[in-house]
Amino acid sequence: MESKPQKMPKVAKVKNKAPAEIQITAEQLLREAKERDLEILPPPPKQKISDPAELADYQLRRRKQFEDNIRKNRTVISNWLKYAQWEESQKEIQRARSIYERGLDVDHRNVTIWLKYAEMEMRNRQVNHARNLWDRAVTILPRVNQFWYKYTYMEEMLENVPGARAVFERWMEWQPDEQAWQTYINFELRYKEIDRARGIYERFVITHPEVKHWVKYARFEENHGFIHSSRKIYERAVEFYGDDHLDEKLYIAFAKFEENQKEHDRARVIYKYALDHIPKEETKELYKAYTIHEKKYGDRSGIEDVIVSKRKFQYEQEIAQNSTNYDAWFDYLRIIEGEGDIEIIRETYEKAIANVPPTREKQYWRRYIYLWINYAIFEELESKDYERARQVYKACLELLPHKFFTFSKIWLFFAKFEIRQKNLTTARKILGMAIGMCPRDKLFRGYIDLEIQLREFDRCRTLYQKFLEFGPENCITWIKFAELETILGDLDRARGIYELAIEQPRLDMPELLWKSYIDFEISQDETDKARLLYERLLERTSHVKVWLSFAKFELNNQSEDDLNITLAREVFNRSNESLKHSEEKESRVLLLENWKEFEDAHGTDETKEKVKSKLPRRIKKRRKIIDEDGTEQGWEEVFDYIFPEDEASRPNLKLLAAAKMWKKQAQVNDNEENDQIPSVENEQ
């Protein structure tokens, strides 16, 4: 037989491949599926049973369903519970009881079965059955507190107080948690059995020996008016824990109890005993409670003692953690000094200065050096031991690494100490040795101030000479030296010092030196010399501030007003000509603004217009931003100034300005022509 060729199934061709108008996302599909799952199905129709046969048939079918479910999986406890509850709803208590028993055979450690079983018996007033069931439950699962709670509650509701008490006693033999003991105590208190409750507390604190339980026991006695018994309990608790297991909470509660009984001395003794015996790191709350007590009932000294002891402990902790925490040492030493024991203070200072900074960097020594200074001052002022203070200064100077750095302050303090001891020669030797070993500006100035106070001006001159040999670029030193000679009346010597100073090749603040020299000449009414100094200064620099100062000098220095104004105007003219050739346009603008203010105050209309014609225009320009490596980072807008005098002298600027004006005028003409052309739409 010939096989016929099989026909290929027709494949539907998609005619329209355009996307649908409404796009359905996966999220929308999932959401719709979820909404359909959550749709509430209509409840089944209610079935009315009208005769016993129909009821028996219904019960048979339901029991068969429950039995089938149990047969499928016996370990699913919910199937047993639903079966038993349905039998209970059918008033078949014996059957329900049988189902619960079968469930217990499957899993006798399931708490829910026991609870539901017992609750069914109690609902149906089967007291003996329920009691027997609770007995079985607490025997099999004695650590399930829920059984005991419900068992005792049932006996109490039945007003079987002795039975409930017996159940509690059986429960306490298992030493349950504190809540169970408290429930037993509350049960006895409901029936006013104070002695029984006290006995339970006695067993409770032995079974669970925690501080909070002792405190609760003592407060129980206090609340019922047994103050003496409450105090005895606190004392027993203190003895029970001994010195090895001290707890601040117990002492705080004990002290507050005594405080409530107005026994403030007892409370104070308790606080002090606890602070002396409990480790310091565990007494934070104790210190706080003691402070509050003293603020309420103590005197000023008591409060201060508490605060000081607390702070002292904090500083000791900080020092123990970091021995180079010098700020903590300072605070700690201040407290120790307040106590007044010289030997302890001295010992503490020795401990503090023993913590030398581990590195030879001056920044780590700045706080440390003050420990030595305070130590020396303490020995001098408080203990009056001057020789010991001298030894402290010497030890400090021997400790400092003078080749790397020094502290001028310690040298000056040592020298002033010797002066107070009337050892002037020794003080000079100390400062001389300091300058020889480690010359510093502060040492020179301190030594010079000392000699000035002693009116030893020849020594001051010598020291200034040494100072200038050490640092000839220091303008302040030259100025102070010249001021000293001025005060002494030697003006030629002062002028000579200024001349030497301005001739130095290197100066740290030359503008300050020149100003001081000019002010010196002005103070001596040497106007011509001051003017000459300005001219000499302008030979070295053409800074705008120098020109402005020169103009101000000329304006204020002459007696004839017209001559003043003329000389000042000449200075402004000269300065403007000088600054034309500089690149600092801001300086030139500043000069012209000051010149304009000068002409507004003292000039004529002609001079005002002349200055106003010199004022620049401010324009906005764009320039490239170039990094250090030469790459371009974009553009930025900057302001520039165009001066009319520069435009007149440079034709290209004038031509550029004319081109801009022509372009602007051309734009205006184009706009006017556009306004005159009629609209085509309007004509149509």
C-alpha positions as CSV (number, residue, x, y, z in Angstrom):
1,M,0.0,0.0,0.0
2,E,1.1,3.4,-0.8
3,S,1.2,5.8,2.1
4,K,-0.5,9.1,1.5
5,P,1.5,12.1,2.2
6,Q,0.5,13.7,5.4
7,K,-0.8,17.2,5.3
8,M,1.0,19.8,7.3
9,P,-1.2,21.7,9.7
10,K,-2.0,25.2,8.7
11,V,-0.3,27.8,10.7
12,A,-2.3,30.9,11.4
13,K,-0.6,33.9,9.9
14,V,-0.5,37.1,11.8
15,K,-1.9,39.8,9.6
16,N,-1.5,42.8,11.9
17,K,1.8,42.9,13.6
18,A,1.3,46.3,15.1
19,P,1.4,46.5,19.0
20,A,-1.9,46.3,20.7
21,E,-3.5,49.5,21.9
22,I,-3.7,48.3,25.5
23,Q,-0.6,46.6,26.7
24,I,-1.0,43.9,29.4
25,T,2.0,43.6,31.7
26,A,3.1,40.5,33.7
27,E,2.4,42.5,36.9
28,Q,-1.2,43.0,35.8
29,L,-1.7,39.3,35.0
30,L,-0.4,38.3,38.5
31,R,-2.6,40.9,40.2
32,E,-5.7,39.7,38.5
33,A,-4.9,36.1,39.3
34,K,-4.4,37.0,43.0
35,E,-7.7,38.9,43.0
36,R,-9.5,35.9,41.7
37,D,-7.9,33.7,44.4
38,L,-9.2,36.1,47.0
39,E,-12.7,36.2,45.7
40,I,-15.1,35.2,48.5
41,L,-17.1,32.2,47.5
42,P,-20.7,32.3,48.4
43,P,-21.6,30.2,51.5
44,P,-23.2,26.8,50.9
45,P,-26.9,26.7,51.3
46,K,-28.2,26.1,54.7
47,Q,-29.5,22.6,55.3
48,K,-32.5,22.0,57.5
49,I,-32.8,18.7,59.2
50,S,-36.4,17.7,59.9
51,D,-36.3,14.2,61.3
52,P,-34.0,11.9,63.3
53,A,-33.2,9.7,60.3
54,E,-31.9,12.7,58.3
55,L,-29.9,13.8,61.3
56,A,-28.4,10.4,61.7
57,D,-27.5,10.4,58.0
58,Y,-25.9,13.8,58.3
59,Q,-23.9,12.8,61.4
60,L,-22.7,9.6,59.7
61,R,-21.5,11.5,56.6
62,R,-19.6,14.1,58.8
63,R,-18.1,11.5,61.0
64,K,-16.9,9.6,57.9
65,Q,-15.3,12.8,56.6
66,F,-13.5,13.4,59.9
67,E,-12.4,9.8,60.2
68,D,-11.1,9.9,56.6
69,N,-9.1,13.0,57.4
70,I,-7.6,11.4,60.5
71,R,-6.8,8.2,58.6
72,K,-4.9,10.3,56.0
73,N,-2.7,12.0,58.5
74,R,-3.0,11.1,62.2
75,T,-0.3,13.6,63.3
76,V,-2.3,16.7,62.2
77,I,-3.7,17.7,65.5
78,S,-6.1,20.2,64.0
79,N,-8.1,17.3,62.5
80,W,-8.6,15.8,66.0
81,L,-9.6,19.2,67.5
82,K,-12.1,20.0,64.8
83,Y,-13.6,16.5,65.1
84,A,-13.9,16.8,68.9
85,Q,-15.4,20.3,68.7
86,W,-18.0,19.1,66.2
87,E,-19.0,16.2,68.5
88,E,-19.3,18.7,71.3
89,S,-21.6,20.9,69.2
90,Q,-23.7,17.8,68.6
91,K,-24.0,17.3,72.4
92,E,-22.1,14.1,72.1
93,I,-19.7,14.7,75.1
94,Q,-18.8,11.1,75.5
95,R,-17.8,10.8,71.8
96,A,-15.8,14.1,72.1
97,R,-14.1,12.8,75.2
98,S,-13.2,9.6,73.3
99,I,-11.7,11.6,70.4
100,Y,-9.6,13.8,72.7
101,E,-8.3,10.6,74.4
102,R,-7.4,9.1,71.0
103,G,-5.6,12.4,70.1
104,L,-3.6,12.2,73.4
105,D,-2.6,8.7,72.4
106,V,-1.2,10.1,69.2
107,D,0.7,13.1,70.9
108,H,0.4,13.3,74.6
109,R,2.9,16.2,74.8
110,N,0.7,18.5,72.7
111,V,-0.4,21.4,75.0
112,T,-3.3,22.5,72.8
113,I,-5.1,19.1,73.1
114,W,-4.9,19.2,76.9
115,L,-6.2,22.7,77.1
116,K,-9.1,22.2,74.7
117,Y,-10.0,18.9,76.4
118,A,-10.1,20.5,79.9
119,E,-11.9,23.6,78.6
120,M,-14.6,21.3,77.2
121,E,-15.1,19.6,80.5
122,M,-15.3,22.9,82.3
123,R,-17.8,24.3,79.8
124,N,-20.0,21.3,80.4
125,R,-19.6,21.6,84.2
126,Q,-17.8,18.2,84.5
127,V,-15.8,19.4,87.4
128,N,-14.4,16.0,88.5
129,H,-13.5,15.2,84.9
130,A,-11.7,18.5,84.5
131,R,-9.9,18.1,87.9
132,N,-8.7,14.6,86.9
133,L,-7.7,15.9,83.5
134,W,-5.6,18.8,85.1
135,D,-4.0,16.3,87.4
136,R,-3.0,14.1,84.5
137,A,-1.7,17.2,82.6
138,V,0.5,18.6,85.4
139,T,1.8,15.1,86.1
140,I,2.9,14.5,82.5
141,L,4.0,18.1,81.7
142,P,4.9,19.8,85.0
143,R,6.9,22.5,83.3
144,V,4.0,23.9,81.3
145,N,2.9,26.8,83.5
146,Q,-0.3,27.3,81.6
147,F,-1.7,24.1,83.0
148,W,-1.0,25.2,86.6
149,Y,-2.4,28.7,86.0
150,K,-5.7,27.3,84.7
151,Y,-5.9,24.5,87.3
152,T,-5.5,27.0,90.2
153,Y,-7.9,29.4,88.5
154,M,-10.6,26.7,88.2
155,E,-10.2,25.7,91.9
156,E,-10.4,29.3,93.0
157,M,-13.5,30.0,90.8
158,L,-15.1,26.9,92.5
159,E,-14.2,28.6,95.9
160,N,-12.1,25.6,96.7
161,V,-9.4,27.7,98.4
162,P,-7.7,24.7,100.2
163,G,-7.6,22.8,96.9
164,A,-6.2,25.8,95.0
165,R,-3.5,26.2,97.8
166,A,-2.7,22.5,97.5
167,V,-2.2,22.9,93.7
168,F,0.0,25.9,94.3
169,E,2.1,23.9,96.7
170,R,2.5,21.1,94.2
171,W,3.5,23.7,91.7
172,M,6.1,25.4,93.9
173,E,7.9,22.0,94.4
174,W,9.0,22.3,90.8
175,Q,10.6,25.7,91.5
176,P,9.0,27.6,88.7
177,D,9.9,31.2,87.6
178,E,9.3,34.3,89.6
179,Q,5.9,35.0,88.0
180,A,4.5,31.7,89.4
181,W,5.6,32.6,92.9
182,Q,4.2,36.1,92.6
183,T,0.8,34.6,91.5
184,Y,0.8,32.4,94.6
185,I,1.6,35.4,96.8
186,N,-1.2,37.4,95.2
187,F,-3.6,34.5,95.8
188,E,-2.8,34.5,99.5
189,L,-3.1,38.3,99.7
190,R,-6.6,38.1,98.1
191,Y,-7.7,36.1,101.2
192,K,-5.7,38.3,103.7
193,E,-3.3,35.5,104.5
194,I,-0.3,37.8,105.3
195,D,1.7,35.2,107.2
196,R,1.2,32.6,104.5
197,A,2.4,35.2,101.9
198,R,5.5,36.0,104.1
199,G,6.3,32.3,104.2
200,I,6.1,32.1,100.5
201,Y,8.4,35.1,100.1
202,E,10.9,33.3,102.4
203,R,11.0,30.3,100.2
204,F,11.0,32.5,97.1
205,V,14.2,34.5,97.9
206,I,16.0,31.3,98.7
207,T,14.9,29.6,95.5
208,H,15.6,32.6,93.3
209,P,18.3,34.6,95.2
210,E,18.3,37.8,93.2
211,V,18.5,41.3,94.5
212,K,15.2,42.4,93.0
213,H,13.4,39.6,94.9
214,W,14.9,40.6,98.2
215,V,13.9,44.2,97.5
216,K,10.4,43.1,96.6
217,Y,10.1,41.1,99.8
218,A,11.2,44.1,101.9
219,R,8.8,46.4,100.1
220,F,6.0,43.9,100.8
221,E,6.7,44.2,104.5
222,E,7.0,48.0,104.3
223,N,3.7,48.3,102.4
224,H,1.9,46.3,105.1
225,G,3.4,48.4,107.9
226,F,6.1,46.0,109.2
227,I,8.9,48.6,109.2
228,H,11.2,46.6,111.5
229,S,10.7,43.4,109.5
230,S,11.5,45.3,106.3
231,R,14.8,46.6,107.8
232,K,15.7,43.1,108.9
233,I,15.1,41.8,105.4
234,Y,17.5,44.4,104.0
235,E,20.1,43.6,106.6
236,R,19.7,39.8,105.9
237,A,20.1,40.5,102.2
238,V,23.4,42.4,102.8
239,E,24.7,39.5,104.9
240,F,23.4,37.0,102.4
241,Y,25.5,38.5,99.5
242,G,28.5,39.4,101.6
243,D,31.4,41.5,100.3
244,D,32.0,39.3,97.3
245,H,28.7,39.8,95.5
246,L,27.8,43.4,96.3
247,D,25.1,45.1,94.1
248,E,24.4,48.8,94.1
249,K,20.7,48.3,93.5
250,L,20.3,46.6,96.9
251,Y,22.1,49.5,98.7
252,I,20.1,52.1,96.8
253,A,16.8,50.5,97.8
254,F,18.0,50.1,101.4
255,A,19.1,53.7,101.6
256,K,15.8,55.0,100.0
257,F,13.9,52.9,102.5
258,E,15.7,54.6,105.4
259,E,15.2,57.9,103.7
260,N,11.4,57.3,103.6
261,Q,11.6,56.5,107.3
262,K,13.3,59.9,107.9
263,E,16.5,58.1,109.0
264,H,18.9,60.2,106.9
265,D,21.9,59.4,109.0
266,R,21.3,55.7,108.4
267,A,20.9,56.3,104.7
268,R,24.1,58.3,104.6
269,V,26.0,55.5,106.3
270,I,24.6,52.9,103.8
271,Y,25.7,55.0,100.9
272,K,29.2,55.5,102.2
273,Y,29.6,51.8,103.1
274,A,28.5,50.8,99.6
275,L,30.8,53.4,97.9
276,D,33.8,52.1,100.0
277,H,33.2,48.4,99.2
278,I,31.7,48.2,95.7
279,P,34.1,48.6,92.8
280,K,34.2,52.2,91.4
281,E,33.2,51.2,87.9
282,E,29.9,49.7,89.2
283,T,28.7,52.7,91.3
284,K,27.4,55.1,88.7
285,E,23.8,55.0,89.8
286,L,24.9,54.8,93.5
287,Y,26.8,58.1,93.1
288,K,23.7,59.6,91.5
289,A,21.3,58.5,94.2
290,Y,23.8,59.6,96.9
291,T,24.1,63.1,95.3
292,I,20.3,63.5,95.1
293,H,20.0,62.5,98.8
294,E,22.7,65.0,99.9
295,K,21.1,67.7,97.8
296,K,17.8,67.1,99.6
297,Y,18.9,66.5,103.2
298,G,22.7,67.1,103.4
299,D,24.7,70.3,104.1
300,R,27.0,72.0,101.6
301,S,30.1,70.1,102.6
302,G,28.4,66.8,102.2
303,I,27.2,67.6,98.7
304,E,30.6,68.8,97.7
305,D,32.2,65.7,99.1
306,V,29.9,63.5,97.0
307,I,30.5,65.5,93.8
308,V,34.2,65.6,94.4
309,S,34.5,61.9,95.0
310,K,32.5,61.1,91.9
311,R,34.6,63.4,89.7
312,K,37.8,62.1,91.3
313,F,36.8,58.5,90.3
314,Q,36.0,59.6,86.7
315,Y,39.4,61.3,86.3
316,E,41.1,58.2,87.8
317,Q,39.4,56.1,85.1
318,E,40.4,58.4,82.3
319,I,44.1,58.4,83.5
320,A,44.1,54.7,83.8
321,Q,42.9,54.3,80.2
322,N,45.3,56.9,78.9
323,S,48.2,58.0,81.1
324,T,49.1,60.9,78.7
325,N,45.7,62.5,78.9
326,Y,47.2,65.6,80.5
327,D,43.8,67.5,80.7
328,A,42.5,64.7,82.9
329,W,45.7,65.0,85.0
330,F,45.1,68.8,85.5
331,D,41.5,68.2,86.6
332,Y,42.6,65.4,88.9
333,L,45.4,67.5,90.5
334,R,42.9,70.3,91.1
335,I,40.7,68.0,93.1
336,I,43.7,66.6,95.0
337,E,44.9,70.1,95.8
338,G,41.5,71.0,97.1
339,E,41.9,68.2,99.7
340,G,45.0,70.0,101.1
341,D,47.3,67.1,101.9
342,I,50.7,68.3,100.7
343,E,52.3,64.9,100.6
344,I,49.5,63.4,98.5
345,I,49.6,66.4,96.2
346,R,53.3,66.1,95.7
347,E,53.1,62.4,95.1
348,T,50.3,63.0,92.5
349,Y,52.4,65.6,90.7
350,E,55.4,63.1,90.6
351,K,53.1,60.5,89.0
352,A,51.8,63.1,86.5
353,I,55.2,64.3,85.3
354,A,56.5,60.7,85.0
355,N,54.2,60.3,81.9
356,V,56.7,61.9,79.4
357,P,55.3,62.2,75.9
358,P,56.6,59.2,73.8
359,T,57.7,61.3,70.8
360,R,59.9,64.4,70.3
361,E,57.3,66.5,68.6
362,K,56.6,69.8,70.3
363,Q,52.8,69.6,69.8
364,Y,52.6,66.6,72.2
365,W,54.7,68.5,74.8
366,R,52.6,71.7,75.0
367,R,50.2,70.4,77.6
368,Y,52.7,68.3,79.4
369,I,55.0,71.2,80.2
370,Y,52.3,72.9,82.2
371,L,52.4,70.0,84.7
372,W,55.9,71.1,85.5
373,I,55.0,74.7,85.7
374,N,52.0,74.0,88.0
375,Y,54.2,71.7,90.2
376,A,56.8,74.4,90.6
377,I,54.2,77.1,91.4
378,F,52.6,74.8,94.0
379,E,56.0,74.2,95.7
380,E,56.6,77.9,95.7
381,L,53.2,79.3,96.8
382,E,51.5,76.5,98.7
383,S,54.2,74.4,100.3
384,K,56.7,77.3,100.6
385,D,59.5,74.9,99.7
386,Y,61.6,77.2,97.5
387,E,64.5,74.9,97.1
388,R,62.2,72.1,95.9
389,A,60.6,74.5,93.5
390,R,64.1,75.4,92.1
391,Q,64.8,71.7,91.7
392,V,61.6,71.2,89.8
393,Y,62.6,73.9,87.3
394,K,66.0,72.4,86.9
395,A,64.7,68.9,86.4
396,C,62.3,70.2,83.8
397,L,65.0,72.0,81.9
398,E,67.2,68.9,82.0
399,L,64.3,66.8,80.6
400,L,63.6,69.1,77.6
401,P,65.4,68.1,74.3
402,H,66.7,71.6,73.6
403,K,68.4,70.5,70.3
404,F,65.0,69.8,68.9
405,F,62.8,72.3,70.6
406,T,62.4,74.3,73.8
407,F,59.8,76.2,75.8
408,S,60.7,79.9,76.4
409,K,58.0,80.0,79.0
410,I,59.8,77.6,81.4
411,W,63.1,79.6,81.2
412,L,61.2,82.9,81.9
413,F,59.3,81.4,84.8
414,F,62.5,80.1,86.3
415,A,64.2,83.5,85.9
416,K,61.2,85.3,87.5
417,F,61.2,82.8,90.3
418,E,64.9,83.6,91.1
419,I,64.1,87.4,91.0
420,R,61.3,86.8,93.5
421,Q,64.0,85.1,95.6
422,K,66.2,88.2,95.1
423,N,68.8,86.3,93.1
424,L,69.1,88.8,90.2
425,T,72.5,87.4,89.1
426,T,71.2,83.9,89.0
427,A,68.2,85.0,86.9
428,R,70.5,86.7,84.4
429,K,72.6,83.6,84.2
430,I,69.5,81.5,83.5
431,L,68.3,83.8,80.7
432,G,71.8,84.1,79.3
433,M,72.2,80.3,79.2
434,A,68.8,80.1,77.5
435,I,69.8,82.5,74.8
436,G,73.0,80.7,74.3
437,M,71.5,77.2,74.1
438,C,68.3,77.9,72.2
439,P,67.8,81.6,71.1
440,R,64.2,82.4,70.6
441,D,62.3,85.6,70.0
442,K,60.3,85.1,73.1
443,L,63.4,84.7,75.2
444,F,65.0,87.8,73.9
445,R,61.8,89.9,74.4
446,G,61.3,88.5,77.9
447,Y,64.9,89.2,78.9
448,I,64.7,92.8,77.5
449,D,61.4,93.4,79.3
450,L,63.1,92.3,82.5
451,E,66.0,94.7,82.0
452,I,63.6,97.5,81.1
453,Q,61.7,97.0,84.4
454,L,65.1,97.1,86.2
455,R,66.0,100.3,84.3
456,E,69.2,98.7,82.9
457,F,69.1,100.4,79.5
458,D,72.7,99.7,78.5
459,R,71.9,96.0,79.0
460,C,68.8,96.4,76.9
461,R,70.9,97.9,74.0
462,T,73.3,95.0,74.2
463,L,70.4,92.5,74.2
464,Y,68.8,94.3,71.2
465,Q,72.1,94.1,69.3
466,K,72.3,90.3,70.1
467,F,68.7,90.0,69.1
468,L,69.3,91.6,65.7
469,E,72.3,89.5,65.1
470,F,70.2,86.5,65.7
471,G,67.3,87.7,63.5
472,P,68.0,90.8,61.4
473,E,64.9,90.3,59.3
474,N,62.6,90.8,62.3
475,C,61.0,94.2,61.8
476,I,59.3,94.2,65.2
477,T,62.7,94.1,66.8
478,W,64.0,97.0,64.9
479,I,60.9,99.0,65.7
480,K,61.1,98.2,69.4
481,F,64.8,99.1,69.5
482,A,64.1,102.5,67.8
483,E,61.1,103.2,70.1
484,L,63.4,102.5,73.1
485,E,65.9,105.0,71.9
486,T,63.1,107.5,71.2
487,I,61.9,107.1,74.8
488,L,65.4,107.7,76.0
489,G,65.6,110.9,73.9
490,D,68.4,109.8,71.6
491,L,66.7,110.7,68.3
492,D,69.8,110.4,66.1
493,R,70.4,106.9,67.4
494,A,66.7,106.0,66.7
495,R,67.0,107.4,63.2
496,G,70.2,105.5,62.7
497,I,68.5,102.3,63.7
498,Y,65.7,102.9,61.3
499,E,68.2,103.6,58.5
500,L,70.0,100.4,59.2
501,A,66.7,98.5,59.3
502,I,65.4,99.7,55.9
503,E,68.8,98.8,54.3
504,Q,68.5,95.1,55.3
505,P,68.2,92.8,52.3
506,R,65.5,90.7,53.9
507,L,62.6,91.9,56.1
508,D,59.5,90.0,57.2
509,M,57.2,93.0,57.3
510,P,58.9,95.9,55.5
511,E,55.6,97.9,55.2
512,L,55.3,98.0,59.0
513,L,58.9,99.2,59.3
514,W,58.5,102.0,56.8
515,K,55.3,103.2,58.4
516,S,56.9,103.2,61.8
517,Y,59.9,105.3,60.4
518,I,57.6,107.7,58.7
519,D,55.4,108.1,61.8
520,F,58.6,108.7,63.8
521,E,59.6,111.6,61.5
522,I,56.1,113.0,61.5
523,S,56.0,112.8,65.4
524,Q,59.2,114.9,65.4
525,D,57.7,117.5,63.0
526,E,60.2,116.6,60.4
527,T,57.9,117.0,57.4
528,D,60.6,117.3,54.8
529,K,62.3,114.1,56.0
530,A,59.0,112.3,56.1
531,R,58.3,113.4,52.5
532,L,61.8,112.3,51.5
533,L,61.0,108.9,53.1
534,Y,57.9,108.6,51.0
535,E,59.9,109.3,47.9
536,R,62.5,106.7,48.8
537,L,59.8,104.2,49.5
538,L,58.2,104.8,46.1
539,E,61.5,104.1,44.4
540,R,61.2,100.6,45.8
541,T,57.5,100.0,45.4
542,S,54.6,101.6,43.6
543,H,51.9,100.0,45.6
544,V,48.6,101.9,45.6
545,K,48.4,102.0,49.4
546,V,51.7,103.8,49.5
547,W,50.5,106.4,47.1
548,L,47.2,106.9,49.0
549,S,49.1,107.2,52.3
550,F,51.5,109.8,50.6
551,A,48.5,111.8,49.3
552,K,46.8,111.7,52.8
553,F,50.1,112.9,54.3
554,E,50.4,115.9,51.9
555,L,46.7,116.8,52.5
556,N,47.0,116.8,56.3
557,N,50.6,118.0,56.8
558,Q,50.8,121.6,55.5
559,S,49.4,124.6,57.3
560,E,48.1,126.3,54.1
561,D,45.0,124.6,52.8
562,D,45.5,125.5,49.1
563,L,49.1,124.2,49.2
564,N,47.9,121.0,50.8
565,I,45.3,120.3,48.1
566,T,47.8,121.1,45.4
567,L,50.4,118.8,46.7
568,A,47.9,116.0,47.3
569,R,46.6,116.4,43.7
570,E,50.1,116.2,42.3
571,V,50.6,112.9,44.2
572,F,47.3,111.6,42.7
573,N,48.5,112.6,39.2
574,R,51.9,111.0,39.7
575,S,50.3,107.8,41.1
576,N,47.9,107.5,38.2
577,E,50.7,107.9,35.7
578,S,52.7,105.3,37.6
579,L,49.9,102.7,37.8
580,K,49.1,103.1,34.0
581,H,51.9,100.7,33.2
582,S,51.0,98.1,35.8
583,E,48.8,95.1,35.2
584,E,46.9,95.5,38.4
585,K,43.8,97.3,37.2
586,E,42.0,96.9,40.6
587,S,44.7,99.0,42.2
588,R,44.3,101.7,39.6
589,V,40.5,101.7,40.1
590,L,41.0,102.0,43.9
591,L,43.3,105.0,43.3
592,L,40.8,106.7,41.0
593,E,37.9,106.2,43.4
594,N,39.9,107.7,46.3
595,W,40.9,110.6,43.9
596,K,37.3,111.2,43.1
597,E,36.4,111.3,46.8
598,F,39.2,113.8,47.3
599,E,38.0,116.0,44.4
600,D,34.4,115.8,45.6
601,A,35.5,117.2,49.0
602,H,38.2,119.7,47.9
603,G,38.2,120.2,44.1
604,T,36.5,122.4,41.6
605,D,34.0,121.5,38.8
606,E,36.9,121.3,36.3
607,T,39.0,118.9,38.4
608,K,35.9,116.8,39.2
609,E,35.1,116.4,35.5
610,K,38.7,115.6,34.8
611,V,38.8,112.8,37.4
612,K,35.4,111.5,36.3
613,S,36.6,111.2,32.7
614,K,39.4,109.0,33.9
615,L,37.0,106.5,35.6
616,P,36.9,103.1,33.8
617,R,34.0,101.1,32.4
618,R,33.5,97.6,33.8
619,I,32.8,94.9,31.2
620,K,32.2,91.2,31.4
621,K,34.5,88.8,29.6
622,R,34.9,85.1,29.2
623,R,38.1,83.2,29.6
624,K,39.2,79.6,29.6
625,I,39.8,77.6,32.8
626,I,43.1,75.8,32.5
627,D,44.3,73.3,35.1
628,E,47.9,72.9,36.3
629,D,48.5,70.1,33.9
630,G,47.3,72.3,31.0
631,T,43.9,70.7,30.3
632,E,40.9,73.0,29.6
633,Q,38.1,72.7,32.1
634,G,35.6,75.1,30.4
635,W,34.9,78.8,30.5
636,E,34.3,81.3,33.3
637,E,33.0,84.9,33.4
638,V,35.3,87.6,34.7
639,F,35.0,91.4,35.0
640,D,37.5,93.7,33.3
641,Y,38.1,97.4,33.3
642,I,38.6,99.7,30.3
643,F,40.1,103.1,31.0
644,P,39.3,106.0,28.7
645,E,43.0,107.0,28.7
646,D,44.0,103.6,27.4
647,E,41.4,103.7,24.6
648,A,42.8,107.1,23.5
649,S,46.4,105.8,23.5
650,R,45.6,102.5,21.8
651,P,43.9,102.8,18.4
652,N,42.8,99.2,18.2
653,L,40.6,99.6,21.3
654,K,39.1,102.7,19.7
655,L,38.4,100.9,16.5
656,L,36.8,98.0,18.4
657,A,34.5,100.4,20.2
658,A,33.5,102.0,16.9
659,A,32.7,98.6,15.4
660,K,30.5,97.7,18.3
661,M,28.6,101.0,18.0
662,W,28.2,100.4,14.2
663,K,26.8,96.9,14.8
664,K,24.4,98.2,17.4
665,Q,23.1,100.9,15.1
666,A,22.7,98.4,12.3
667,Q,20.5,96.2,14.5
668,V,18.4,99.2,15.4
669,N,17.9,100.2,11.7
670,D,16.9,96.6,10.8
671,N,14.2,96.6,13.5
672,E,12.8,99.9,12.2
673,E,12.6,98.5,8.6
674,N,10.8,95.4,9.8
675,D,8.2,97.6,11.5
676,Q,7.5,99.5,8.3
677,I,6.9,96.4,6.0
678,P,3.1,95.7,5.9
679,S,1.7,92.3,6.7
680,V,0.8,90.1,3.7
681,E,-2.1,88.4,5.6
682,N,-3.6,91.8,6.4
683,E,-3.5,92.9,2.7
684,Q,-5.3,89.7,1.6
